Amino acid sequence: MARFQIGMRNLDIELTNRCNAQCTFCPRDQTPDQGFMPFETFQKSVERALELPEVPKFHSAGQGEPTLHPQLPEFAEYMYEKGLDFGFTTNGSLLTESLSQRILDAQVKHIVFSISDLDEDYEEVYALKFDVTRANIMRFLDMNEAAGSPVRTTVSLVAHDLNKPKLADYRKFWTDAGINEFIHYDQTNRGGACDVGLYFVDNDGYKTEAAELLQRNGLSHVCGVPFIMLFIGWNGQYY
């Protein structure tokens, strides 16, 4: 069998697992220990990542809202001083004008706006005010354009039961706003933490059939995520 080496591609450093949203498709309520990553832990995470054979892409998402962390701009400035690209995922609801300017000044390279619904659907799913989030994102896009568009912007769309018939309209809304890069995800059960109507945990009913299907297609049942992506929690724990 041929052997090949897979390089670590992505490093997700969770600045916090606290969040101001209450997304129906997120299992945060099953995360008992919550907190904010200390600056020293962030530095050590970056230092250890630079020991890898290939420098990964640095991004902050995790299970929380990075803009809740009061040192987010300082983290970004640290990365810029190290000559490393840095990005984060946000729901945009806390992206004030002053924070937006600090993010631009800190040379953040990529922001992913996690916003899969609009209007009243957004407020039902996220438990946040859509008008506030929309105004924040629109203002940031204007500020980014005025600065020469140094920040790459993406919208993340999670397909769930409520929004599936409307995803094309949502994508058009943000395309018209000036965002032309999208990430599409299907809702999953997060390892059994979310109820999506499908349960395979501790169920071997399809194990033989699945193994044969994978073998016929030349695939492995070994999860590939640990080989290409590393996740570091707010407390410095590797996952």
Buried (B, 14 or more C-beta within 10 A) or exposed (E): EEEEEEEBEBBBBBBBBBBBBEBBBBBBEEBEEBEBBEEEBBEEBBEBBEEEEEBBBBBBBBBBBBBBBEBBBBBBBBBBEEEBBBBBBBBBBBBBEEBBBBBBEBBBBBBBBBBBBBEEBBBEBBEBEBEBBBBBBEBBBEBBEEEEEEBBBBBBBBBBEBBEEBBEEBBEBBEEBEBEEBEEEEBEBBEBBBEBEEEEEEEEEEEEEEEEEEEEEEEEEEEEEEEEBBBBBBBBEEE
